[in-house]
């Protein structure tokens, strides 16, 4: 079994901004949302805010396995400018996530070798949306994202994906490296992207059970994740810019996989 569920490049704080429609603000509303088992991505509490209601919120969040973040005033204001939040907001999810095993079972039912996209700390919601859209068009069976330090499937992502996020199963995992190791034990080949790789992305075989790993917009694939890859590939660049946008790079590699898997 796989582990349970665990954007801008220059403005990390902006990555967590969520439209007001995706928030529940205030101590009583947040508490009621938790009691109703609303799909909540995380609870954000202004550092230093205390009281019986806050402690009950923390307790309910722990009971429902909802992450709680304590942030400073500046970060809190960047997230939400509404002064009536009483120091606590709940970020409401727009998509119900699945387990990795659910994705593999769906591929099995379709009689197809699993074709997965793994995103290692993609932070820009627009990149995430674009990658999910490409994954859906390419027939990818599911997308895997980390639980922490990554964009989530919010309204912005759903809009950017042009609705594709409704069709592509997405799994959130605590540890991407461990998940890749478990996939390898199930017979997967893991293909990661690295600008310093010796092989071009056109020089590997994409047949069989495949997971393609796309790394963070600025840092690329993390070292521990990179170690789990069977092949590292690069996309040749001929201009002055040192790298492609993550969603563009993902699209090129996914469709090279499609071309070879379907022998187009």
C-alpha positions in Angstrom: 0.0 0.0 0.0 1.1 3.5 -0.7 1.5 6.1 2.0 -1.6 8.0 2.9 -2.1 11.6 1.7 0.4 13.2 3.2 3.6 30.7 -7.4 5.2 32.5 -8.5 8.9 31.8 -8.5 10.0 35.0 -6.9 7.1 35.6 -4.5 6.7 32.4 -2.4 4.1 34.0 -0.1 1.8 34.6 -3.1 1.8 30.9 -3.8 -0.6 30.3 -0.9 -3.1 33.0 -1.9 -6.5 31.6 -2.4 -9.6 33.3 -3.7 -12.0 34.4 -0.9 -14.6 31.9 -2.3 -12.2 29.1 -1.2 -12.0 30.3 2.3 -14.0 30.0 5.5 -13.1 32.8 7.9 -13.8 33.3 11.6 -13.6 31.0 14.6 -17.2 29.7 14.6 -17.5 29.2 10.8 -14.2 27.3 10.7 -15.3 25.2 13.7 -18.6 24.4 12.0 -16.8 23.5 8.7 -14.6 21.1 10.6 -17.6 19.5 12.3 -19.4 19.1 9.0 -16.3 17.4 7.6 -16.0 19.9 4.8 -13.1 19.2 2.4 -10.5 21.4 3.9 -6.9 21.6 2.7 -5.5 23.4 5.7 -6.2 25.7 8.6 -4.2 29.0 8.8 -3.9 30.6 12.2 -2.3 34.0 13.0 0.6 33.4 15.3 -0.1 34.3 18.9 -3.9 34.1 18.6 -5.2 32.0 21.5 -8.5 31.1 23.2 -10.8 28.2 23.8 -12.2 28.4 20.2 -8.8 28.2 18.7 -7.9 25.2 20.8 -11.1 23.5 19.8 -10.3 24.2 16.1 -6.8 22.7 16.6 -8.4 19.6 18.2 -11.0 19.1 15.4 -8.3 19.7 12.8 -6.1 17.0 14.3 -9.1 14.7 14.6 -9.9 15.3 10.9 -6.3 15.1 9.8 -6.3 18.6 8.5 -2.9 20.4 8.6 -2.7 23.6 10.8 -0.2 26.4 9.9 0.7 29.2 12.3 1.9 32.2 10.3 3.1 35.8 11.1 1.1 38.9 10.5 2.6 39.7 7.1 2.1 36.2 5.7 -1.5 36.2 7.1 -2.3 39.5 5.5 -0.9 38.3 2.2 -3.1 35.3 2.4 -6.3 37.2 3.4 -6.8 41.0 4.0 -10.2 40.6 5.6 -10.0 42.0 9.2 -13.0 39.9 10.4 -11.2 36.6 10.2 -10.6 36.5 14.0 -7.1 35.2 13.2 -8.2 32.0 11.6 -9.2 30.8 8.1 -9.8 27.4 6.6 -8.6 26.9 3.0 -11.4 24.8 1.4 -10.4 22.3 -1.2 -12.0 22.2 -4.6 -11.1 18.6 -5.4 -11.3 15.3 -3.5 -7.9 13.5 -3.8 -7.4 9.8 -4.3 -4.8 7.3 -3.2 -2.1 6.1 -5.6 -3.5 2.6 -5.5 -6.8 4.0 -6.8 -5.0 5.4 -9.9 -3.3 2.0 -10.5 -6.6 0.2 -10.2 -8.2 2.5 -12.7 -5.4 1.8 -15.2 -5.8 -1.9 -14.6 -9.5 -1.7 -15.3 -8.8 0.1 -18.6 -6.4 -2.7 -19.5 -3.5 -0.3 -19.9 0.0 -0.1 -18.4 -0.1 2.8 -15.9 1.1 6.2 -17.2 1.7 8.6 -14.3 2.8 12.2 -13.9 4.7 13.0 -10.7 5.1 16.7 -9.8 7.9 17.4 -7.3 7.0 20.7 -5.5 5.4 22.6 -8.4 4.5 25.8 -6.7 2.7 27.9 -9.3 -1.0 27.0 -9.5 -1.0 28.0 -13.2 1.8 25.5 -13.9 -0.1 22.9 -12.0 -3.3 23.6 -13.9 -1.5 23.5 -17.3 0.3 20.2 -16.4 -3.0 18.6 -15.3 -4.6 19.7 -18.6 -1.8 18.2 -20.6 -1.9 15.0 -18.6 -5.6 14.6 -19.3 -5.1 15.2 -23.0 -2.2 12.7 -23.1 -4.3 10.0 -21.4 -2.3 10.0 -18.2 -4.0 7.8 -15.6 -3.2 10.1 -12.7 -1.1 12.8 -11.2 0.9 12.6 -7.9 1.7 15.7 -6.0 3.4 16.2 -2.5 1.3 17.2 0.4 3.7 20.0 1.5 5.5 22.8 -0.3 3.4 22.6 -3.5 0.4 24.1 -5.1 -2.9 22.4 -4.5 -5.9 21.9 -6.7 -7.7 25.2 -6.1 -10.2 27.2 -8.2 -7.3 28.8 -10.0 -5.8 25.4 -10.9 -9.2 24.2 -12.0 -9.7 27.2 -14.3 -6.2 27.0 -15.7 -6.7 23.3 -16.5 -9.8 24.2 -18.5 -11.8 21.6 -16.4 -9.3 18.8 -16.8 -8.8 18.6 -13.1 -12.3 17.2 -12.9 -11.3 14.2 -15.0 -7.7 13.4 -13.9 -7.3 11.7 -10.5 -4.8 13.4 -8.3 -3.1 11.8 -5.3 -1.3 13.7 -2.5 1.5 11.9 -0.8 3.7 12.7 2.2 6.9 11.6 0.7 7.5 11.6 -3.1 10.8 9.7 -2.9 9.1 6.9 -0.9 6.2 6.8 -3.3 8.6 6.4 -6.3 10.4 3.6 -4.5 7.0 1.8 -4.0 6.2 2.3 -7.7 9.5 0.8 -8.7 8.8 -2.2 -6.6 5.6 -2.6 -8.6 7.5 -2.7 -11.9 7.5 1.0 -12.8 10.3 2.8 -14.7 10.8 6.3 -13.3 11.9 9.0 -15.8 13.0 12.4 -14.3 14.0 15.7 -15.9 17.4 17.2 -15.3 19.1 19.9 -17.5 22.4 18.2 -16.8 21.3 14.7 -17.9 23.3 12.9 -20.6 20.2 11.5 -22.4 17.7 13.5 -24.4 14.1 13.0 -23.6 13.7 11.3 -27.0 16.3 8.6 -26.2 14.4 6.5 -23.6 11.7 3.9 -23.9 8.3 4.9 -22.5 6.6 1.6 -22.8 5.2 -0.3 -19.9 4.4 1.2 -16.4 5.9 4.7 -16.5 6.1 7.6 -14.1 7.4 10.9 -15.4 8.8 13.3 -12.8 8.7 17.1 -13.3 10.6 19.2 -10.8 10.1 22.6 -9.1 10.1 25.6 -11.3 13.4 27.0 -10.0 15.2 24.1 -8.2 14.2 21.2 -10.3 13.8 17.7 -8.9 15.0 17.4 -5.3 18.2 15.2 -4.8 16.4 12.4 -2.9 13.7 12.2 -5.6 16.3 12.3 -8.3 18.0 9.3 -6.8 14.8 7.3 -7.3 14.7 7.9 -11.0 15.8 5.1 -13.4 16.5 7.6 -16.2 17.3 11.3 -16.2 16.5 13.1 -19.4 16.9 16.6 -20.7 15.3 18.8 -23.4 17.8 20.4 -25.7 17.9 24.2 -25.5 19.4 26.4 -28.3 18.6 30.0 -27.0 19.9 32.2 -24.2 17.3 31.1 -21.6 18.6 28.3 -19.4 15.3 26.4 -18.9 11.8 25.9 -20.2 8.7 26.6 -18.2 7.8 23.5 -16.1 4.4 23.0 -17.8 6.0 23.3 -21.3 8.8 20.8 -20.4 6.1 18.5 -19.0 4.1 18.7 -22.1 7.0 17.8 -24.4 8.0 14.8 -22.4 4.4 13.5 -21.8 3.7 13.6 -25.5 7.0 11.9 -26.4 5.7 9.2 -24.0 2.4 9.2 -25.9 4.2 9.0 -29.3 6.2 6.0 -28.2 3.6 4.2 -26.2 1.1 4.4 -29.1 3.8 4.1 -31.8 2.6 7.2 -33.6 
